[in-house]
């Protein structure tokens, strides 16, 4: 069984025991999370139950594995022959979660 959840402005397809990196959520490692914004639930190769836009009474439970920062991303701008160069770096704060149950 899998579910499509929405968190941090993004959508993720998750199954039981999946480990997923999502945008930072509050909590310590070992803490429990419940995602109530479930968009769809289904079985592989079988029927899919889709909400309009959310499904009522469906929750996905997860456990926080760790809080960390992702790799450094570089945004470099340059205009040729003008002497214009800008370099900006960014590291996103992430939460790694493990899906424990899909309650459909």
Secondary structure, 3 states (H helix, E strand, C coil): CEEEEEECCEEEEEECCCEEEEECCCCCCCCEEEECCEEEEECCCCCEEECCCCCCCCEEEEEEEEEEECCCEEEEEEECCCCEEEEEEECCEEEEEEEEEEEC
